């Protein structure tokens, strides 16, 4: 009888240990999934930031090329500047 009771106690202890191990494994799995999701979202944020920086630098570079090329002195730009000046004068009198 005592031997059987000891086996039953061991089996219940083993069951509890197995349940605890399963819970630990489940928690580890959840944590690794969460870390993976965080890492994936950080990758997307980094990629979006990198793309935005590249776009901003490209626009700035093209703007600098446009300024240095002398296109601001073109006829269309001069007409636009004169039109603005005329509109400012017109609204200044009103």
N, C-alpha and C positions, 0 to 999 in steps of 0.2 A: 504494500500500500504506500509506504513512504517513498519507494522508488518511483512509483507511478505519479505520485503527487509532485515529486521533484521534476519529473519530465514535463508535467503539465505546466509547472511554474516556468521552466525554461522555455517552453514553447510560447507561453504568453509573453515572457520577456523578449524572446526572439521576435515575436509578432510586433511588439511595441517598437523594438529597435528597427525592424524593417519598415514600419510605418514612418518612423522619424527619418530614416534614410530616404524614403520616397518623398517625404515632404521637403527635405533638404535639397534633393535633386530637382524637385519641381521649382523650388525657390531659385536655385541656381539657373535653371532653364529660363525662368522669367527674367532674371537679372541679365543673363546673356542676351536674350531677345531685346530687352530694353536698351542695353548698351549698343547692340547692333543697330537698332532703330535710331538712336541718338547719333551714332557715328554716320549713318546714312543721311540723316537730316543735316548734320554738320557738313557733309560732303556737298550736298545740294546748295546750302547757303554759301559755302566757299566758291563753288562753281558759278553761282549767280553773281557773287561779288566780283569774281575775276572777270566775268563777261562784261559786267557794268563798267569796271575799270578800263578794260580794253576799249569799250565803246567810247568812253569819255576821252581817253587819250587819242583815239582815232579822230574824233570830232575836233579836238583841240589842234591836232596836227594839221588836219585839212584846213581849219580856220587860219592857222599860221601861214600855210602855203598860199591860201587865197589872199591874205593881206600882203604877202611879199610879192605876189605875182603882178600887182598893179591893177588888178581888176576893179579896185575901188575907185580908180580914176577913169573908169569907162564912161561912155556917154550916158548909158542908162542910169548909172549911179549919180552922175551930175544932175540929170533931169530930176531924179528922185529927191536929191538934196535941195534943189531949187524949189520943187513943189512943196516940200516940208517948210522951207523958209516962207514961201508965199502963204501957206496955210497958217503958220504962226502969226504972220503979220495980219492976216484977215481976222483971226480970232482975237488978236490983241486990240483991234479997233472996236470990236463989238463989246 
